[in-house]
Amino acid sequence: MMTTDNNEVDLQAVEAFGERLVGFLNGGALTLMISIGHRTGSFDAMAEMPPAASEEIAKKSGLQERYVREWLGSMVTGGIVHFDEQQQTYDLPVEHAAVLTRAARPNNVSATMQWISVLGQVEDEIVQCFREGGGVPYSSYNRFHEVMAEESDQTTVAGMIEHIVPAVPGLSEKLEQGIDAMDVGCGSGWALCELAAAYPHSRFSGYDLSKEGIGRAQQEAERRGLSNIQFSVKDISHLGEIEAFDLITAFDVVHDQAQPATVLNEIAAALRPDGTFLMQDIGASSHVHHNRDHDLGPFLYTISCMHCMTVSLAQGGAGLGAVWGKETACNMLAEAGFASVEVKELEHDFLNYYYIARKS
């Protein structure tokens, strides 16, 4: 035990915490390299190969060997890839491929690793906001829509028909018969396209403020040959729709809004009396002490600080943040006029809650 002027310092605790910091440093570095492995298709290539030399992996991936070899160094020392020093070959274990390749969808964790590099691009702007206030606009985030679409594909699109729709009693039957449905903050539109393809008798509308997102959504609808869907650039805090929809969805959207309370009010107004609002949002508490044991607590607060909260503040908004939590969400839904709110956790998605809200 070491003594300072006013406090005793537990040297063992200092050493233990220092070791944790070293672990964070290695983990952060590996996160970047896992993201690169995903983006370059290196994991996908290795999953299809027997143990191979770096030259063979580079050729299979269509990449430069020198870069592949250095990347493999981080993968080997990080315990992600096995290395046979006698044969000088590298091997991606099937157990690791099960959570690192595109074939592993919806369990491909490497896709989520991309967020660290996306967020890292705006660190200077975030530091400036710490000092001066304000926020960082969407336009500062390179590849946001691309990465968000992949994230949506993992949790929302992959589980839409098997898990999400059945979570709302009777919804599948109504969609099969034909109803009017809207998705607010639809982004690249993959989720809504999945619904439109599965339920051709229903009519679907997707709204988003981003021209880039809507452009990507329209391309996806055209690619899939969907005629029962339309996408429009619109500020969802000014929907102006009155009892026009039987189903309204919001997938990981509301907490990012500049005026989330207004958005919920607009959604309630646009919903028919017997309609359903289905909201997917981060599965967490509004109180930090209840999130201490959350498996992704640090990640959620980080992505909130460096994206969700700040993009709202950049618009002069509420800065609600990703970890607004179940308690605040339920209160805000009630204030927007929803008489009943059921919160469900679905087997396929450990990250989110699913709120089923009705006006009566």
VOPAGU-2260 file (C-alpha; in pm, 1 decimal, decimal comma):
REM VOPAGU-2260
SITE   aa  ch    i         X         Y         Z
SITE  MET   A    0       0,0       0,0       0,0
SITE  MET   A    1     138,2     340,9     -99,3
SITE  THR   A    2      38,0     658,8      88,4
SITE  THR   A    3     -13,0    1000,1     -72,4
SITE  ASP   A    4     -95,8    1322,9     112,3
SITE  ASN   A    5    -456,4    1230,4     179,6
SITE  ASN   A    6    -515,6     882,9      40,8
SITE  GLU   A    7    -379,4     532,7      47,1
SITE  VAL   A    8    -323,2     382,2    -296,1
SITE  ASP   A    9    -372,8       9,4    -344,5
SITE  LEU   A   10     -83,3     -81,8    -573,8
SITE  GLN   A   11    -240,1    -415,4    -663,7
SITE  ALA   A   12    -552,8    -232,7    -775,9
SITE  VAL   A   13    -338,5       6,8    -980,6
SITE  GLU   A   14    -163,2    -285,0   -1148,4
SITE  ALA   A   15    -490,4    -465,5   -1216,1
SITE  PHE   A   16    -644,2    -153,6   -1368,8
SITE  GLY   A   17    -332,8     -99,1   -1579,1
SITE  GLU   A   18    -369,0    -450,6   -1715,2
SITE  ARG   A   19    -731,1    -375,3   -1803,6
SITE  LEU   A   20    -617,8     -66,9   -1995,8
SITE  VAL   A   21    -369,3    -273,9   -2193,1
SITE  GLY   A   22    -656,6    -508,4   -2274,9
SITE  PHE   A   23    -863,3    -211,8   -2395,7
SITE  LEU   A   24    -574,0    -100,1   -2616,7
SITE  ASN   A   25    -538,4    -441,0   -2777,8
SITE  GLY   A   26    -915,7    -478,1   -2809,4
SITE  GLY   A   27    -949,5    -140,2   -2978,1
SITE  ALA   A   28    -673,9    -225,5   -3223,7
SITE  LEU   A   29    -830,8    -562,0   -3302,4
SITE  THR   A   30   -1168,2    -398,0   -3356,2
SITE  LEU   A   31   -1021,4    -189,3   -3638,2
SITE  MET   A   32    -851,9    -489,9   -3792,7
SITE  ILE   A   33   -1165,8    -702,9   -3766,8
SITE  SER   A   34   -1352,7    -424,8   -3948,3
SITE  ILE   A   35   -1089,3    -436,3   -4222,3
SITE  GLY   A   36   -1119,9    -814,8   -4238,3
SITE  HIS   A   37   -1493,1    -774,8   -4293,4
SITE  ARG   A   38   -1468,8    -497,8   -4551,1
SITE  THR   A   39   -1198,8    -671,1   -4756,2
SITE  GLY   A   40   -1374,8   -1007,6   -4745,8
SITE  SER   A   41   -1071,5   -1171,8   -4586,3
SITE  PHE   A   42   -1275,8   -1361,7   -4328,3
SITE  ASP   A   43   -1515,9   -1483,5   -4596,8
SITE  ALA   A   44   -1226,8   -1606,7   -4809,4
SITE  MET   A   45   -1046,8   -1782,3   -4522,8
SITE  ALA   A   46   -1366,1   -1956,7   -4412,0
SITE  GLU   A   47   -1374,3   -2133,3   -4748,5
SITE  MET   A   48   -1006,3   -2233,4   -4743,5
SITE  PRO   A   49    -797,3   -2500,8   -4573,1
SITE  PRO   A   50    -494,1   -2372,7   -4377,9
SITE  ALA   A   51    -305,0   -2153,4   -4625,3
SITE  ALA   A   52      -6,0   -1926,5   -4666,8
SITE  SER   A   53     -51,4   -1551,3   -4676,9
SITE  GLU   A   54       9,2   -1550,0   -5053,6
SITE  GLU   A   55    -279,6   -1790,6   -5109,3
SITE  ILE   A   56    -513,0   -1593,7   -4881,4
SITE  ALA   A   57    -424,7   -1271,6   -5061,3
SITE  LYS   A   58    -488,8   -1430,9   -5400,3
SITE  LYS   A   59    -824,5   -1573,5   -5288,1
SITE  SER   A   60    -926,4   -1234,2   -5145,6
SITE  GLY   A   61    -796,2   -1030,8   -5440,6
SITE  LEU   A   62    -571,4    -830,0   -5208,6
SITE  GLN   A   63    -208,7    -726,9   -5171,2
SITE  GLU   A   64      -6,2    -994,4   -4990,5
SITE  ARG   A   65     206,0    -758,1   -4782,5
SITE  TYR   A   66    -102,0    -598,9   -4627,8
SITE  VAL   A   67    -270,1    -936,0   -4578,5
SITE  ARG   A   68      38,9   -1069,2   -4400,3
SITE  GLU   A   69      49,4    -775,6   -4158,4
SITE  TRP   A   70    -324,5    -805,0   -4095,7
SITE  LEU   A   71    -277,0   -1173,6   -4023,9
SITE  GLY   A   72     -15,8   -1078,7   -3763,9
SITE  SER   A   73    -281,7    -896,6   -3562,7
SITE  MET   A   74    -527,3   -1181,5   -3613,1
SITE  VAL   A   75    -276,3   -1441,3   -3488,4
SITE  THR   A   76    -157,7   -1243,1   -3185,8
SITE  GLY   A   77    -519,2   -1157,9   -3106,2
SITE  GLY   A   78    -616,8   -1525,7   -3098,5
SITE  ILE   A   79    -856,3   -1494,5   -3390,7
SITE  VAL   A   80    -659,5   -1687,9   -3652,6
SITE  HIS   A   81    -446,3   -1994,8   -3584,6
SITE  PHE   A   82     -88,6   -2008,8   -3721,1
SITE  ASP   A   83     108,9   -2327,3   -3788,8
SITE  GLU   A   84     472,3   -2224,6   -3752,7
SITE  GLN   A   85     597,0   -2546,2   -3911,3
SITE  GLN   A   86     382,9   -2519,2   -4223,5
SITE  GLN   A   87     370,9   -2136,5   -4216,1
SITE  THR   A   88      -3,8   -2148,0   -4273,9
SITE  TYR   A   89    -298,3   -1955,4   -4132,8
SITE  ASP   A   90    -640,0   -2097,1   -4045,3
SITE  LEU   A   91    -967,7   -1937,3   -3939,9
SITE  PRO   A   92   -1138,5   -2182,8   -3699,9
SITE  VAL   A   93   -1496,5   -2269,3   -3791,5
SITE  GLU   A   94   -1605,1   -2152,7   -3445,7
SITE  HIS   A   95   -1463,5   -1806,8   -3520,3
SITE  ALA   A   96   -1601,7   -1800,8   -3874,4
SITE  ALA   A   97   -1945,4   -1856,6   -3717,3
SITE  VAL   A   98   -1942,4   -1496,4   -3591,0
SITE  LEU   A   99   -1707,3   -1324,3   -3837,6
SITE  THR   A  100   -1832,6   -1397,4   -4189,3
SITE  ARG   A  101   -2119,0   -1277,6   -4405,8
SITE  ALA   A  102   -2243,8   -1635,4   -4417,2
SITE  ALA   A  103   -2295,2   -1608,4   -4039,6
SITE  ARG   A  104   -2573,9   -1347,7   -4078,7
SITE  PRO   A  105   -2740,3   -1248,5   -3846,1
SITE  ASN   A  106   -2454,0   -1335,5   -3610,6
SITE  ASN   A  107   -2176,6   -1159,9   -3803,0
SITE  VAL   A  108   -2017,9    -946,0   -3531,2
SITE  SER   A  109   -1746,9    -822,1   -3769,0
SITE  ALA   A  110   -2004,9    -598,1   -3939,6
SITE  THR   A  111   -2072,3    -419,0   -3610,0
SITE  MET   A  112   -1699,0    -360,2   -3560,1
SITE  GLN   A  113   -1717,0    -103,7   -3841,6
SITE  TRP   A  114   -1879,5     146,3   -3607,0
SITE  ILE   A  115   -1552,3     210,4   -3426,1
SITE  SER   A  116   -1379,2     338,6   -3738,1
SITE  VAL   A  117   -1690,6     532,5   -3844,3
SITE  LEU   A  118   -1702,5     705,3   -3506,1
SITE  GLY   A  119   -1326,8     760,3   -3497,0
SITE  GLN   A  120   -1353,4     985,0   -3802,4
SITE  VAL   A  121   -1541,2    1249,2   -3602,0
SITE  GLU   A  122   -1332,7    1245,3   -3282,4
SITE  ASP   A  123   -1191,6    1594,3   -3344,7
SITE  GLU   A  124   -1540,8    1736,9   -3395,6
SITE  ILE   A  125   -1671,3    1559,7   -3084,6
SITE  VAL   A  126   -1386,7    1704,4   -2874,7
SITE  GLN   A  127   -1476,1    2048,4   -3005,3
SITE  CYS   A  128   -1839,3    1989,9   -2902,5
SITE  PHE   A  129   -1725,1    1895,5   -2551,6
SITE  ARG   A  130   -1564,6    2238,8   -2526,9
SITE  GLU   A  131   -1807,9    2455,2   -2720,4
SITE  GLY   A  132   -2139,0    2266,4   -2725,1
SITE  GLY   A  133   -2348,7    2191,2   -3031,1
SITE  GLY   A  134   -2326,4    1867,8   -3224,6
SITE  VAL   A  135   -2182,2    1682,1   -3522,3
SITE  PRO   A  136   -2410,9    1659,3   -3829,3
SITE  TYR   A  137   -2487,7    1344,5   -4024,0
SITE  SER   A  138   -2283,0    1478,5   -4315,5
SITE  SER   A  139   -1962,6    1430,4   -4114,2
SITE  TYR   A  140   -2004,7    1052,4   -4096,3
SITE  ASN   A  141   -1847,8     876,5   -4391,6
SITE  ARG   A  142   -2012,2     540,9   -4476,9
SITE  PHE   A  143   -2291,1     591,3   -4220,4
SITE  HIS   A  144   -2575,8     469,9   -4442,9
SITE  GLU   A  145   -2371,5     176,4   -4570,3
SITE  VAL   A  146   -2281,8      54,4   -4220,9
SITE  MET   A  147   -2627,6     128,1   -4078,9
SITE  ALA   A  148   -2784,7     -76,9   -4357,7
SITE  GLU   A  149   -2560,6    -371,7   -4268,4
SITE  GLU   A  150   -2649,7    -331,3   -3901,6
SITE  SER   A  151   -3019,7    -322,6   -3987,0
SITE  ASP   A  152   -2975,5    -631,4   -4201,3
SITE  GLN   A  153   -2827,6    -814,7   -3903,1
SITE  THR   A  154   -3099,0    -740,2   -3648,4
SITE  THR   A  155   -3407,6    -615,9   -3831,4
SITE  VAL   A  156   -3415,4    -755,4   -4182,8
SITE  ALA   A  157   -3288,5   -1101,6   -4091,3
SITE  GLY   A  158   -3550,2   -1144,5   -3820,0
SITE  MET   A  159   -3839,3    -954,7   -3975,3
SITE  ILE   A  160   -4064,8   -1234,2   -4096,5
SITE  GLU   A  161   -3969,2   -1506,7   -3849,5
SITE  HIS   A  162   -3946,2   -1304,0   -3528,4
SITE  ILE   A  163   -4055,3    -939,2   -3549,2
SITE  VAL   A  164   -4390,2    -958,6   -3730,4
SITE  PRO   A  165   -4509,8   -1257,0   -3517,8
SITE  ALA   A  166   -4431,7   -1054,9   -3202,6
SITE  VAL   A  167   -4743,8    -847,2   -3277,1
SITE  PRO   A  168   -5053,3   -1069,4   -3245,0
SITE  GLY   A  169   -5256,6   -1080,0   -3564,5
SITE  LEU   A  170   -5018,9    -857,9   -3762,8
SITE  SER   A  171   -4912,8   -1120,8   -4013,2
SITE  GLU   A  172   -5273,9   -1196,5   -4105,1
SITE  LYS   A  173   -5351,4    -824,9   -4151,5
SITE  LEU   A  174   -5044,5    -775,0   -4369,2
SITE  GLU   A  175   -5143,1   -1072,8   -4581,9
SITE  GLN   A  176   -5493,8    -929,5   -4632,5
SITE  GLY   A  177   -5359,2    -584,1   -4717,7
SITE  ILE   A  178   -5304,9    -276,4   -4497,8
SITE  ASP   A  179   -5133,5      61,7   -4518,9
SITE  ALA   A  180   -4794,3      66,6   -4345,8
SITE  MET   A  181   -4531,5     333,2   -4297,4
SITE  ASP   A  182   -4170,2     317,6   -4176,5
SITE  VAL   A  183   -4032,8     640,6   -4028,0
SITE  GLY   A  184   -3662,6     707,9   -4061,5
SITE  CYS   A  185   -3639,2     424,1   -4312,0
SITE  GLY   A  186   -3276,8     491,0   -4407,7
SITE  SER   A  187   -3168,4     260,8   -4691,0
SITE  GLY   A  188   -3507,8      89,5   -4680,8
SITE  TRP   A  189   -3397,3    -271,1   -4644,5
SITE  ALA   A  190   -3642,2    -346,0   -4361,2
SITE  LEU   A  191   -3942,0    -202,8   -4543,8
SITE  CYS   A  192   -3845,4    -380,7   -4865,7
SITE  GLU   A  193   -3837,6    -707,1   -4673,9
SITE  LEU   A  194   -4195,3    -646,3   -4557,2
SITE  ALA   A  195   -4313,1    -534,6   -4901,0
SITE  ALA   A  196   -4170,0    -847,5   -5063,3
SITE  ALA   A  197   -4330,3   -1077,0   -4806,8
SITE  TYR   A  198   -4673,4    -908,5   -4811,9
SITE  PRO   A  199   -4757,1    -800,8   -5169,3
SITE  HIS   A  200   -5119,7    -711,5   -5085,9
SITE  SER   A  201   -5015,5    -440,3   -4838,9
SITE  ARG   A  202   -4898,1     -89,3   -4928,0
SITE  PHE   A  203   -4577,8      52,0   -4780,7
SITE  SER   A  204   -4437,6     404,0   -4746,8
SITE  GLY   A  205   -4089,1     491,5   -4622,5
SITE  TYR   A  206   -3983,1     837,1   -4508,0
SITE  ASP   A  207   -3640,2     969,9   -4422,3
SITE  LEU   A  208   -3475,3    1311,5   -4407,7
SITE  SER   A  209   -3166,3    1187,1   -4590,6
SITE  LYS   A  210   -3164,0    1212,1   -4970,2
SITE  GLU   A  211   -2878,1     960,8   -4978,4
SITE  GLY   A  212   -3074,3     712,1   -4769,3
SITE  ILE   A  213   -3388,6     748,5   -4980,8
SITE  GLY   A  214   -3183,4     711,8   -5298,1
SITE  ARG   A  215   -3039,7     383,4   -5169,6
SITE  ALA   A  216   -3391,2     270,4   -5065,6
SITE  GLN   A  217   -3535,6     340,0   -5409,6
SITE  GLN   A  218   -3253,4     146,0   -5571,6
SITE  GLU   A  219   -3318,5    -149,9   -5340,9
SITE  ALA   A  220   -3692,0    -147,4   -5422,4
SITE  GLU   A  221   -3614,4    -137,9   -5794,6
SITE  ARG   A  222   -3359,5    -417,1   -5759,1
SITE  ARG   A  223   -3620,8    -636,1   -5593,3
SITE  GLY   A  224   -3894,2    -540,0   -5838,2
SITE  LEU   A  225   -4134,1    -411,8   -5571,7
SITE  SER   A  226   -4440,3    -218,6   -5689,6
SITE  ASN   A  227   -4620,5    -186,9   -5353,7
SITE  ILE   A  228   -4370,5      48,9   -5193,3
SITE  GLN   A  229   -4274,2     415,3   -5217,1
SITE  PHE   A  230   -3996,3     615,4   -5056,4
SITE  SER   A  231   -3992,9     991,4   -4998,0
SITE  VAL   A  232   -3758,9    1247,5   -4847,5
SITE  LYS   A  233   -3952,0    1391,7   -4554,6
SITE  ASP   A  234   -3888,2    1541,3   -4212,4
SITE  ILE   A  235   -4069,8    1294,0   -3987,3
SITE  SER   A  236   -4123,7    1561,1   -3722,9
SITE  HIS   A  237   -4364,4    1718,1   -3977,0
SITE  LEU   A  238   -4543,8    1415,3   -4118,1
SITE  GLY   A  239   -4880,4    1587,7   -4143,5
SITE  GLU   A  240   -5064,7    1256,1   -4187,5
SITE  ILE   A  241   -5395,5    1201,3   -4006,9
SITE  GLU   A  242   -5517,1     845,3   -3938,9
SITE  ALA   A  243   -5362,1     726,6   -4265,0
SITE  PHE   A  244   -5187,3     405,8   -4157,2
SITE  ASP   A  245   -5271,7      75,1   -3993,1
SITE  LEU   A  246   -4909,8       4,0   -3903,7
SITE  ILE   A  247   -4621,4     240,1   -3838,5
SITE  THR   A  248   -4270,7     113,3   -3767,5
SITE  ALA   A  249   -3956,0     282,0   -3639,4
SITE  PHE   A  250   -3642,5      70,7   -3633,1
SITE  ASP   A  251   -3365,6     217,2   -3417,9
SITE  VAL   A  252   -3471,8     568,9   -3514,5
SITE  VAL   A  253   -3659,6     766,8   -3251,1
SITE  HIS   A  254   -3370,3     833,0   -3013,4
SITE  ASP   A  255   -3170,7    1001,5   -3293,2
SITE  GLN   A  256   -3437,5    1260,3   -3365,9
SITE  ALA   A  257   -3396,1    1629,4   -3296,9
SITE  GLN   A  258   -3754,0    1643,3   -3165,0
SITE  PRO   A  259   -3838,4    1287,5   -3052,2
SITE  ALA   A  260   -4151,0    1389,2   -2859,8
SITE  THR   A  261   -4286,4    1568,0   -3166,7
SITE  VAL   A  262   -4206,6    1266,0   -3383,4
SITE  LEU   A  263   -4401,6    1037,4   -3149,1
SITE  ASN   A  264   -4694,1    1280,7   -3153,3
SITE  GLU   A  265   -4689,5    1283,3   -3534,1
SITE  ILE   A  266   -4680,1     903,2   -3540,9
SITE  ALA   A  267   -4977,7     881,4   -3306,0
SITE  ALA   A  268   -5172,3    1124,2   -3523,9
SITE  ALA   A  269   -5088,6     929,9   -3841,7
SITE  LEU   A  270   -5205,1     599,6   -3691,8
SITE  ARG   A  271   -5563,2     480,8   -3734,8
SITE  PRO   A  272   -5759,8     421,4   -3410,9
SITE  ASP   A  273   -5710,2      44,5   -3421,9
SITE  GLY   A  274   -5357,7      63,3   -3563,3
SITE  THR   A  275   -5023,1     -43,6   -3418,2
SITE  PHE   A  276   -4696,8     141,1   -3369,9
SITE  LEU   A  277   -4401,5     -99,6   -3361,2
SITE  MET   A  278   -4081,7      58,9   -3232,9
SITE  GLN   A  279   -3747,2    -116,2   -3213,5
SITE  ASP   A  280   -3496,5      63,1   -2991,4
SITE  ILE   A  281   -3197,4      -0,1   -2770,4
SITE  GLY   A  282   -3260,6    -248,4   -2489,5
SITE  ALA   A  283   -3136,3     -62,9   -2184,4
SITE  SER   A  284   -3249,8     127,4   -1876,8
SITE  SER   A  285   -3279,8     504,7   -1853,6
SITE  HIS   A  286   -3066,6     485,9   -1536,9
SITE  VAL   A  287   -2691,9     432,2   -1568,4
SITE  HIS   A  288   -2666,0     225,6   -1250,5
SITE  HIS   A  289   -2901,6     -32,0   -1401,9
SITE  ASN   A  290   -2674,4     -57,9   -1706,8
SITE  ARG   A  291   -2352,5    -136,4   -1520,3
SITE  ASP   A  292   -2386,3    -507,0   -1601,8
SITE  HIS   A  293   -2513,1    -454,6   -1957,4
SITE  ASP   A  294   -2307,6    -667,3   -2197,2
SITE  LEU   A  295   -2265,4    -371,8   -2434,6
SITE  GLY   A  296   -2293,6     -83,1   -2189,3
SITE  PRO   A  297   -1967,6      93,5   -2282,9
SITE  PHE   A  298   -2036,0      50,6   -2653,6
SITE  LEU   A  299   -2389,3     191,0   -2626,0
SITE  TYR   A  300   -2285,3     502,5   -2435,6
SITE  THR   A  301   -1994,2     553,5   -2677,6
SITE  ILE   A  302   -2204,6     528,0   -2992,3
SITE  SER   A  303   -2460,2     754,9   -2826,1
SITE  CYS   A  304   -2204,5    1021,5   -2736,7
SITE  MET   A  305   -2030,2    1009,1   -3073,1
SITE  HIS   A  306   -2337,0     970,3   -3294,5
SITE  CYS   A  307   -2693,8     941,0   -3166,9
SITE  MET   A  308   -2687,0    1223,7   -2912,7
SITE  THR   A  309   -2465,6    1456,9   -3112,4
SITE  VAL   A  310   -2655,0    1438,6   -3444,2
SITE  SER   A  311   -2966,2    1544,4   -3255,3
SITE  LEU   A  312   -2783,3    1830,6   -3085,2
SITE  ALA   A  313   -2641,8    1937,3   -3422,8
SITE  GLN   A  314   -3001,0    2014,4   -3526,2
SITE  GLY   A  315   -3067,4    2208,6   -3206,6
SITE  GLY   A  316   -3250,9    1904,1   -3076,9
SITE  ALA   A  317   -3311,1    1723,7   -2749,9
SITE  GLY   A  318   -2998,9    1506,0   -2761,4
SITE  LEU   A  319   -3194,1    1213,2   -2621,9
SITE  GLY   A  320   -2919,6     960,1   -2693,6
SITE  ALA   A  321   -2919,3     587,5   -2767,1
SITE  VAL   A  322   -2951,7     492,6   -2400,5
SITE  TRP   A  323   -3272,5     686,1   -2339,8
SITE  GLY   A  324   -3396,8     359,5   -2195,5
SITE  LYS   A  325   -3721,3     174,8   -2141,7
SITE  GLU   A  326   -3849,4     398,5   -1862,5
SITE  THR   A  327   -3818,5     720,4   -2065,4
SITE  ALA   A  328   -3945,1     553,3   -2382,8
SITE  CYS   A  329   -4261,6     426,6   -2211,9
SITE  ASN   A  330   -4327,1     766,4   -2054,1
SITE  MET   A  331   -4285,9     944,5   -2387,3
SITE  LEU   A  332   -4512,7     698,5   -2566,5
SITE  ALA   A  333   -4780,6     754,4   -2303,7
SITE  GLU   A  334   -4744,7    1132,0   -2335,5
SITE  ALA   A  335   -4784,4    1099,0   -2714,0
SITE  GLY   A  336   -5125,7     939,7   -2661,9
SITE  PHE   A  337   -5057,7     567,4   -2665,9
SITE  ALA   A  338   -5290,4     405,2   -2414,3
SITE  SER   A  339   -5115,0      68,3   -2408,7
SITE  VAL   A  340   -4747,0     -17,2   -2450,3
SITE  GLU   A  341   -4606,1    -368,6   -2440,4
SITE  VAL   A  342   -4228,5    -416,9   -2435,6
SITE  LYS   A  343   -4088,5    -741,9   -2572,1
SITE  GLU   A  344   -3744,0    -895,5   -2600,5
SITE  LEU   A  345   -3700,4   -1119,9   -2903,7
SITE  GLU   A  346   -3482,8   -1428,4   -2923,0
SITE  HIS   A  347   -3292,7   -1320,9   -3235,1
SITE  ASP   A  348   -3194,6    -973,9   -3106,7
SITE  PHE   A  349   -3022,5    -926,0   -2771,0
SITE  LEU   A  350   -2952,2    -557,2   -2840,6
SITE  ASN   A  351   -3304,2    -412,7   -2869,3
SITE  TYR   A  352   -3646,5    -388,1   -2709,7
SITE  TYR   A  353   -3958,7    -405,4   -2925,1
SITE  TYR   A  354   -4235,3    -167,3   -2817,4
SITE  ILE   A  355   -4588,7    -249,7   -2932,6
SITE  ALA   A  356   -4795,7      64,8   -2880,1
SITE  ARG   A  357   -5164,5     127,0   -2944,3
SITE  LYS   A  358   -5390,0     429,2   -2897,5
SITE  SER   A  359   -5674,9     224,4   -2751,9
